[in-house]
């Protein structure tokens, strides 16, 4: 049972009016919004309401299995939409009518997205206009609604109205720290694409420049996870604990996914070492140490260009000076194999500097021996 409905039931049971319950905590109108599930109260407010109703915070905020079922349906449907399985998403959404407005609004937003993707602009507009009227004070929902309405009118060729809705959505992006980064980014990407198609290059660059100043656009899953983590910390500082929890969960899920992908990639790497193929592995999934192994592997296989690429990648973020020196050794061997003797000599000199810093006399001696051999080859080739 949503917390708002639980508060309403307990208030009526205790014989309290909304004004009496609100006294000393919030305004009566806020109590009305909370009870109709149109506002998310802070923990401090919930605790005060629970105390006045004579129950613990845990008793007040407990969710029944129906809430989890509603949330499960919406999350699965959203995932289906992201994988472009529109009909399956709509079937999932229509399989259960949410018991609370909290989940009902997300259900309708996703149904509108289904309509949009199917080209049913009339049906999508009807849903979106209904949501816009009902959730005028919820910026998270409004951002999603206005972004989709911008898309809808743009696809119909009504660029003036499309621009009107995207501008409204963008004002939320600029002013609300609690709005999800994913929703913000969706709005920004669609606005920029729209301006590009309309050849409004100044507007397009203004949006991109504004965004680059406010956000660091992620290029990896780890960077995106960091953005979610920072959003979680900000929301926690503002006592918006529900948003903070959601953002932290997203961050941890992303980082855990990266771990799983890297684990699977390492299994592929180990298999490649034992039973080599000619299929290049995906470099973004590996650490610098893995890149070093891959460089050596492809050097042995004679694929010098691929080996060079992995060695270069490994040198971008070595874990230690020792690892850097070992990677430089592989790089020098690749350069030597490609006949780039003078480059190989410079790489060996860089290795010597590192081994001297690490006071490893054995490796220094080996490097000087190799340097003599490489310079001899360079001289002979001339």
Buried (B, 14 or more C-beta within 10 A) or exposed (E): EBBBBBBBEBBEEEEBEBEEBBBEBBEBEBBBBBBBBBBBBBEEBBBBBBEBBEBEBEEBBEEEEBBEBBBEBBEBBBEBBEEEBBEBBBEBBEEBEBBBBBBBBBBBBBBBBBBBBEEBBEBBBEBBEEBBEBBEEBBBBBBBBBBBBBBBBBEEEEBEBBBBBBEBBBEBBEEBEBBBBEBBBBBBEBBBEBBEEBEBEEBBEEBBEBBEEEBEEBEEBEEBBBBBBBBBBBBBEEEBBEBBEBBBEBBBEBBEEBEEBBEEBBEBBEEBEEEEEEEEBEBEBBBBBBBBBBBBBBBEBEBBEBBBBBBBBBBEEBEEEBBBBBBBBBBBBBBBBBEBBBBBBBBBBBBBBBBEEBEBEEBBEBBEEBBEBBBEBBEEEE
